[in-house]
Amino acid sequence: RIKELQDAKASGRKIVGTFCVFVPEELTLAADAVHVGLCSGAEAGFAEAEQLVPRNTCALIKSFIGFKLARLCPFTESCDLVIGETTCDGKKKAYEAFAEHVPLEVLEVPQRKTAADRLLWKSEVLRYKQLLEELTGNQITVEKLQAAIQTVNAKRRALQRLNALRQADPAPISGRDALLINQVAFYDDPIRFTASINALCDQIEERVGKKEGVAPAGTPRLLLSGCPMAVPNWKLPYIVESSGAVIVGEESCIGSRNTRDLVSEEAATMDGMIDALVDRYLKIDCACFTPNQERQDNVRAMVKDLRADGVIHYSLMFCQPYEHEAIKIEKTLSQDGTPMLSIATDYSMEDVEQLKTRVEAFVEMIK
């Protein structure tokens, strides 16, 4: 993929890097640019990053800054433009320092979902469209945007298909593999990725028909909920699935929050398609929103649809929005008798044994 990015740049195409599912990939593709995710999931360059941000900043923020300052990430190094967003205070302040090292624009994501907030978000979507046209020199036409919407919707449908197959018992795919697939979705060519996932789903359907799984039928089924897990952050899924359970869904930005909703394909005008984009992206139930009843409802629905026996709520340390919502999610799930374990951690391996003890006890309780 890295060679493909370099080949694209050599041919005159622009590379746009993003940190959040709020940046409309459809517009990026319609401008004939390449859209790649830049969030990082490893402790790298933290010493350099802590010269720009406080030590008690979440690991994800320190990681993407550290990867850039240490020049470790070829995706970041390839970018002609990086798009930030205001989904958390830590990111907002970090972008001020980060802008000295990358060509950066920040989209203003509203914190509520009133009519006034929708107007604000629509103005930002239109501003992003203008930024792309200026960057690439390409006009985003009705035909190009229609095609891009269809391309990204097809990718989401393939991932929705995969998620639906995970309702089966025994679970036909591990949570670790499914997480990796969701992570790759942010990097790979969208058309190739969609074809690959649909081919994989064909194979998984055969496994389901034969009742073949990665763990025996009746293995405790857990939903992983909360903060995103960027490559190569597989610490908690590894702990969970080596503790006698299987993860059957991810309620996160690297999971259902990115794939749950499609953009309406009915509009035939630019204004109509922009409105469709605005409406779809405002359905995202990020913890930055207040109030955020949608997320509680979506977690509850996923537990039911995936027949999960319990929920592990994952927060990165110092992530106030998700740690606050963990309390609300637990109260909501308790009404249904669904147990939940709340975990706050970072990228280090220091707490692995402690976490494993807690997860094993939670799985034993479910059994």
C-alpha positions in Angstrom: 0.0 0.0 0.0 2.9 2.4 0.8 4.3 1.9 -2.7 0.8 2.6 -4.1 0.7 5.9 -2.2 4.1 6.9 -3.7 3.0 5.9 -7.2 -0.2 7.9 -6.7 1.8 11.0 -5.7 4.2 10.5 -8.6 1.1 10.6 -10.9 0.0 13.9 -9.4 -2.7 12.6 -7.0 -2.8 14.0 -3.5 -2.8 12.0 -0.2 -5.1 13.1 2.6 -4.5 11.8 6.1 -7.3 11.7 8.7 -7.6 10.9 12.4 -11.4 10.4 12.7 -14.4 8.9 11.1 -16.0 12.3 10.9 -13.9 13.3 7.8 -16.1 12.4 4.8 -14.1 9.9 2.7 -16.7 10.3 -0.1 -15.5 13.9 -0.8 -11.8 12.8 -0.7 -12.4 10.2 -3.4 -14.6 12.5 -5.4 -11.7 14.9 -5.7 -9.5 11.9 -7.0 -7.4 12.1 -3.8 -6.3 9.1 -1.6 -7.8 8.9 1.9 -5.8 7.2 4.6 -6.1 6.8 8.4 -3.2 8.1 10.5 -4.2 7.1 14.1 -1.4 5.1 15.8 -1.7 2.4 18.4 1.9 1.9 19.7 4.2 3.6 22.1 6.6 5.3 19.6 8.3 8.6 19.8 6.6 9.4 23.2 9.6 11.2 24.5 9.5 13.6 21.5 5.7 13.9 21.7 5.9 14.9 25.4 7.9 18.0 24.4 4.7 19.2 22.6 1.9 17.8 24.8 1.5 17.0 28.5 2.5 13.5 29.8 -1.1 12.9 30.9 -2.3 13.1 27.3 -4.0 9.9 25.9 -1.8 7.4 24.3 -3.5 7.7 20.9 -2.6 11.4 20.6 1.0 11.0 21.8 1.3 8.1 19.4 0.3 9.9 16.2 2.5 12.9 17.2 5.4 10.6 18.2 5.2 8.7 14.9 5.5 11.9 13.0 8.3 13.4 15.0 10.3 10.2 14.9 9.5 9.9 11.2 8.3 6.3 11.7 5.0 6.3 9.7 5.2 6.3 5.9 1.5 7.0 5.7 2.0 10.3 7.6 5.1 11.1 5.6 3.2 10.7 2.4 0.4 13.1 3.2 -0.1 16.3 1.3 -2.8 17.4 3.7 -3.8 16.2 7.2 -7.3 16.8 8.5 -7.9 17.0 12.2 -11.2 17.5 13.9 -12.6 18.8 17.2 -13.9 15.6 18.7 -11.9 15.9 21.9 -10.1 18.7 23.8 -6.8 16.7 23.8 -6.8 16.6 20.0 -7.8 20.2 19.7 -4.8 21.4 21.7 -2.4 18.9 20.3 -3.2 20.0 16.7 -2.0 23.5 17.6 1.5 22.0 18.1 1.2 19.4 15.4 0.4 22.0 12.8 4.1 23.1 13.0 5.1 19.7 11.6 2.4 18.8 9.0 0.1 20.7 6.6 -3.0 20.6 8.7 -6.6 21.7 8.6 -9.1 21.2 11.5 -12.8 20.6 10.9 -15.2 21.9 13.6 -17.4 19.0 14.7 -20.4 20.3 16.7 -20.9 19.0 20.2 -24.7 18.8 20.0 -27.2 17.9 17.3 -29.6 20.8 17.1 -30.7 22.5 13.9 -28.0 25.1 14.5 -25.3 22.4 15.0 -26.4 20.9 11.7 -25.9 24.2 9.9 -22.4 24.5 11.4 -21.5 20.9 10.3 -22.8 21.5 6.8 -20.6 24.6 6.5 -17.6 22.5 7.5 -18.5 19.8 5.0 -18.7 22.4 2.3 -15.4 23.9 3.5 -13.8 20.5 3.3 -15.1 20.1 -0.3 -13.5 23.5 -1.2 -10.2 22.5 0.5 -10.0 19.4 -1.6 -10.8 21.2 -4.8 -8.0 23.7 -4.1 -5.5 21.0 -3.1 -6.1 18.7 -6.1 -7.1 21.2 -8.7 -10.1 18.9 -9.5 -13.7 19.9 -9.3 -16.0 17.6 -7.4 -18.8 17.0 -9.8 -22.2 15.4 -9.2 -21.1 12.3 -11.1 -17.9 11.9 -9.2 -19.6 12.4 -5.8 -22.3 9.9 -6.7 -19.7 7.3 -7.6 -17.7 8.0 -4.4 -20.8 7.6 -2.2 -21.5 4.3 -3.9 -17.9 3.2 -3.4 -17.8 4.0 0.3 -21.3 2.6 0.9 -20.2 -0.6 -0.7 -17.3 -0.9 1.7 -19.6 -0.2 4.7 -22.1 -2.9 3.4 -19.3 -5.4 3.2 -18.3 -4.7 6.8 -21.9 -4.8 7.9 -22.2 -8.2 6.3 -19.1 -9.4 8.2 -20.5 -8.1 11.5 -23.9 -9.8 10.9 -22.1 -13.2 10.4 -20.6 -12.8 13.8 -24.1 -13.4 15.3 -23.5 -17.2 14.7 -22.5 -19.5 17.6 -19.9 -20.8 17.4 -18.2 -17.5 16.4 -16.8 -18.0 12.9 -14.1 -15.4 13.2 -12.0 -14.1 16.2 -12.4 -10.6 17.5 -8.7 -10.0 16.9 -9.0 -10.8 13.2 -12.2 -8.8 12.9 -10.5 -5.8 14.6 -7.6 -6.1 12.2 -10.0 -6.1 9.2 -11.6 -2.9 10.6 -8.2 -1.3 11.0 -7.1 -2.2 7.5 -10.3 -0.5 6.2 -8.7 2.9 6.9 -5.6 2.2 4.8 -6.5 -0.1 1.9 -7.9 0.9 -1.5 -11.6 0.9 -0.9 -12.7 -1.0 -4.0 -10.1 -3.8 -3.5 -10.9 -3.9 0.2 -14.6 -4.4 -0.4 -14.0 -7.2 -2.9 -11.7 -8.9 -0.3 -14.2 -8.7 2.5 -17.0 -10.0 0.4 -14.9 -12.9 -0.6 -14.0 -13.5 3.0 -17.7 -13.4 4.0 -18.4 -16.0 1.3 -16.0 -18.3 3.1 -17.4 -17.4 6.6 -20.9 -18.2 5.4 -19.6 -21.7 4.5 -18.1 -22.0 8.0 -21.3 -20.9 9.6 -23.2 -23.5 7.6 -20.9 -26.2 8.8 -21.0 -24.9 12.4 -17.3 -24.3 12.4 -15.9 -21.7 14.7 -12.8 -20.2 16.3 -14.1 -21.3 19.7 -16.6 -24.0 20.9 -20.3 -23.2 20.8 -21.3 -21.7 24.1 -18.1 -19.9 24.7 -18.8 -16.6 26.5 -19.5 -13.9 23.9 -18.4 -10.4 24.6 -19.0 -7.0 23.0 -16.0 -4.6 23.1 -17.2 -1.0 23.5 -15.6 2.4 23.7 -12.4 4.1 22.4 -10.9 3.2 19.0 -8.1 0.7 18.8 -5.6 1.8 16.1 -2.9 -0.5 14.5 -1.1 -2.2 16.2 -3.2 -1.9 19.4 -4.4 -5.5 20.0 -3.6 -5.7 23.7 -7.0 -6.0 25.2 -8.5 -8.3 22.5 -5.6 -10.6 22.9 -6.2 -10.7 26.7 -9.9 -11.3 26.3 -9.6 -14.1 23.8 -6.9 -15.8 25.7 -9.1 -15.8 28.8 -11.8 -18.1 27.6 -14.1 -15.7 25.8 -14.6 -14.6 22.2 -15.3 -11.0 21.0 -18.3 -10.9 18.7 -18.5 -7.1 18.0 -16.8 -3.8 18.3 -18.8 -0.7 19.3 -16.1 1.9 18.4 -14.8 4.1 15.7 -12.8 1.1 14.6 -16.0 -0.9 14.3 -19.7 -0.3 14.2 -19.5 3.5 14.6 -17.7 3.7 11.3 -19.9 1.3 9.4 -23.4 1.4 10.9 -25.0 4.1 8.7 -24.9 4.5 4.9 -25.2 7.8 2.9 -28.5 8.0 1.1 -28.0 7.4 -2.6 -31.3 8.9 -3.7 -30.1 12.5 -4.3 -29.3 13.6 -7.9 -28.0 17.1 -7.2 -24.9 18.4 -5.4 -27.0 20.1 -2.7 -28.9 16.9 -2.1 -25.8 14.8 -1.8 -24.1 17.3 0.5 -27.2 17.2 2.7 -27.1 13.4 2.6 -23.4 13.4 3.7 -24.2 15.9 6.5 -27.1 13.8 7.8 -25.2 10.5 7.7 -22.1 11.8 9.5 -24.2 13.5 12.2 -25.6 10.0 13.1 -22.2 9.1 14.5 -22.6 8.6 18.2 -19.2 9.8 19.3 -18.8 10.4 23.1 -18.0 14.1 22.3 -21.8 14.7 21.9 -24.0 15.9 24.7 -26.5 14.5 25.2 -25.7 11.1 23.7 -28.6 8.8 24.2 -28.0 7.2 20.8 -24.8 5.5 21.9 -26.5 3.9 24.9 -29.3 2.7 22.5 -26.8 1.4 20.0 -24.8 -0.6 22.6 -28.0 -2.1 23.9 -29.1 -3.1 20.3 -25.7 -4.6 19.5 -25.8 -6.8 22.7 -29.1 -8.1 21.5 -28.3 -8.6 17.9 -24.9 -10.3 18.5 -26.2 -12.3 21.5 -23.4 -11.0 23.7 -23.2 -12.3 27.2 -21.4 -9.2 28.5 -19.7 -6.0 27.5 -16.1 -4.8 28.1 -16.0 -1.0 28.0 -12.5 0.2 26.9 -11.3 3.7 27.6 -7.8 5.1 26.9 -6.4 6.6 30.1 -7.2 10.4 30.3 -10.1 10.1 27.8 -12.7 11.9 29.8 -15.7 11.6 27.4 -15.5 7.8 27.2 -14.8 7.3 30.9 -17.8 9.5 31.7 -20.0 7.5 29.3 -18.8 4.2 30.8 -20.9 5.0 33.9 -24.0 5.7 31.8 -23.5 2.6 29.6 -23.2 0.4 32.7 -26.4 1.8 34.1 -28.2 1.2 30.8 -27.0 -2.4 30.5 -27.8 -3.2 34.1 -31.5 -2.6 33.3 -31.3 -5.6 30.9 -29.2 -7.7 33.3 -26.1 -7.4 31.0 -22.9 -7.4 32.9 -20.2 -4.9 32.0 -16.5 -4.6 32.9 -15.0 -1.1 32.6 -11.3 -0.9 31.7 -9.1 2.2 31.4 -5.6 1.5 30.1 -2.9 2.7 27.6 -0.5 1.1 25.1 2.1 -0.1 27.6 2.4 -3.8 28.6 2.9 -3.0 32.3 -0.7 -3.8 33.3 -1.2 -6.9 31.1 -1.3 -9.4 34.0 -3.5 -7.2 36.1 -6.0 -6.8 33.2 -5.9 -10.5 32.5 -6.8 -11.3 36.1 -9.8 -8.9 35.9 -10.9 -10.2 32.5 -10.6 -13.8 33.6 -12.7 -13.1 36.7 -15.4 -11.3 34.5 -15.5 -14.3 32.1 -15.8 -16.7 35.0 -18.7 -14.7 36.4 -20.5 -14.9 33.0 -19.9 -18.6 32.8 
